[in-house]
């Protein structure tokens, strides 16, 4: 009887985990101030259930010693906050939580596989979920391509002249996920869970979906994957015939070449021809150049985790690049900007060694498939920031754990169930706390945006909500409700600088500039106007420095004075 109860509980946890992970990839909600918050919250709750399944299934949790280095990395943001490199506790806290989530995902994958015994079963579940979500995502992308998605509650809003992105709201993100879907399809075909006809049909649909995104990152991955697959399968028998692999590549090239013509002919969403896509939109190169200059300016300790925007602002007057960013669009550069050269290089060397150890275990179809998925995300990370999203970061960590379980002689540290159970309880409490805080911040952000636009009469009763962890978002809202005025203290001006440089939007920089001008720091104020011009292509006259218009966002303070 107890056995049936245990199996029942395990299945319930697995179903909940699968559904929440599906939601993390399919939710259409993308709202300020944290665009991917809904998806990431779903991903974290899915992995809280995975941790629960792990603790439920395994009495003694084993932690490979090499993974403890991740906990050392997790401590860096807090040290940067203590030493003043990171301005706001929330930035350090969020960085640490994501690293710890990755660590827990790795450990869960490692222990659930039970030294590789359960690997095929886990891979079947994982690849089935990914294939289902990617198939649904292609359907949504097709709806967007045919301009039928707007006004539909289940689909993300689709701007005119955009490339289809399903509910990821970013075409390259969709492309990477669909690549993971194709890799999942390959695995299910290899394991004879799908026949040739169904696999071919689904494969063509997924390839068409990737072509719809017009993602150049997928071009790079396709080339790398073909080389990787042909190389690793020379000694490993597979069901996939090289002729069929070449045929699918041919279809992909055909779709990429013909889609712009077809779209234009039947008047569907905007698509660009291959030559134009290959030779335009290369702003990243200038951005990378700018970030290399930023690293030269602060080589030892960097600018702090989640503070790439600070590096950009402090470098813009020397090397202007249009458009502000919170990422370098290259994971290696991110690490160097966040940490400085010594620590950044140490982390990069560790990660290379980490990946090399995984590569050495690529001796079966499971590991080859797993490394292919990791490779898709890592190649994407060389051009954008998929690892910033929990719905990519946590699955990648879990897959790494599955690969590590193939190693039979791994040195591990053991934790008993009482310790791991306590950690799970703490994680659940933190999750609930952060979720509640974010809901408060999200509602307050919506109100603040109405206040700034002077819409309605409702306004906040204080500058910002009282939250403990998400302090960076709290201070962002406080800035929107801070009126530049005379006789501001040095402490107030320093705070304005910190938050304006953390989120260097044109309104934030203008507010800081006005505060400087009203407090007799005209030269510095004019520098902020130059930053606005360089970052946002918006040239403002010096007169705006003294034009502080009345706003509903200041009503809370005026009411308090009365």
Helices and strands as residue ranges (DSSP letters): H 2-26, H 37-57, E 60-64, G 65-67, H 68-82, H 89-112, H 119-145, H 171-190, H 196-213, H 216-232, H 242-266, H 274-279, H 283-297, H 308-316, H 331-339, H 341-359, H 365-381, G 386-388, H 390-404, E 412-416, H 417-452, H 471-480, H 490-502, H 506-518, H 522-536, G 542-546, G 552-554, H 555-561
